[in-house]
Structure formats: C-alpha cells, structure tokens
C-alpha cells in the first residue's frame, strides 16, 4: 500500500495540491480495532494498511475518488450508522421481506447489508462500499457500488488494493484529472 499511496500522493502534490491538503495522516491500530469492534467486522489487511497511511479526507471540499469523498474511519462510522438505522427500522422491507436489489454475481441480494462499509460518499447518499459479506462467486473485501435510489449493485474491484491501484493508474494515465468545476478528481470523459 505504501507504493500505491506514494504514487497517488506524488500526483496530487503536483496536479491537485488542494486535494492532497485534505488527506489526513494515518490512524493507529487501536483506532482500526475500535471500528472493527463497533461494527462487528474484521477489515482486510489491505484496508488496514491503507488507513495506517491515510485516514480518508478531513473534509469534502474536493472529492478524491471520482468526485467522491474518501471516507475517514469516523465518516465510515457515520455513514454506516445512517444505513444501519434504516435497516433496523425495516425501511428496506415490503410486507416483512427485504426488497432486495439487482446485484451482479457475487453480491448478496439485499438492499443494504450491515457488512457493506461505505468508503466513499458523493454527498447524495451514494457510496462505494467494502463488501465483507459477498454472495457465492464474490470475494470478501470486494468493492461494490451502492447508490441509494438504484437497485443495481456492481463489483468495481475484487479487493481494496486493486481498487486503489486502478485509481493510481487512472491518475498516471491521464484518465483521471482534477476539475475545479466538478469539485475534485474525476474521469476525463466526464469533464
């Protein structure tokens, strides 16, 4: 993870220093353990390694990941709690049955799972999530899309490491660029 973050940090320092400035320094193992205990989960080692380097963004003035906020551990807790409260209030049920979603192979068919940890946020209820409870054919730690008003659930990457590596490669290749107009790092095709 050190090498991947070094590539990202170097690119940001040159091309988007305002985004680099809102990246927070890493967290301790105790802080990671606190999150795991609170959410009753076990984070994959690549996620822990990443958060030891950068604990997400300090604010959402500019989106790091395709215009979305890269969530700190505290923001993960906040966003997760919003979804957990909705789950507990049976918001996603119709006549006592989970509404389900339209998942790709490898993603469980529920509207939202307490084992999906939001890791990005777009300001409108949409996330990339770390999936810690995949369906058959999926991988623990895969990254999936979870849009609040769309039943489609897609696998973005089979692991956090690959997801972050693809992001670093997108920066290096010019596929991802900084846009003041779009509020952060976005796909060049969207500008």
Phi, psi and omega in degrees: 000330179303314182294318180296313180293327177298318178298314181296311181302315181298317179297315181297318181302323182275316191258339183207064183300331179293332176281318178301322182297334181264001172284130181271156174290169186290169179255169179272165175298327178296321179292322176295315179299323178298315178297314180301317180294314182300318184265001181055050181225169172235116180285142173298153184299325180294327178291315178301315181300319180295314182289341172288339179267307179224126176266062178062204182256149178283335175203174185254035178295327175221135178280131179279315187256096179048049178083358182255150176291133171273112191286137170284170177301320179296317179291327174301313179302314182298310182293319178300318182296322177302311180292322179296318177298319177296320178297312182295331179276005178063029179301328184269012182253148175233113185056041176081003181243133178303135181297335182072182181217191177245078188272149167291160175306130179105355179243133180294152184267073172226158179295316177207141179245142176294350177262014172255113181261118176298131176240346171227163179210134182260004181088354182234018177094013181247144187217155155266134183238146171277117184265110181259007179217066183286162172278174176305135182095350178261181182230132175301127181096003177293157178256127182234159174273145176215091177269134188298331185243015182232128183284346180290136174232122183239149173274121181271323180202150181285349177202163177298317181302313180293321177301312181290323178295318177298324177296312179301319179294324177296323176295311184297324183277349183089002178290330176250135183223161173274135177226116175298318181300320182264004171077032176147206180277123183223166176291134183302331179291342181268353184269000000 
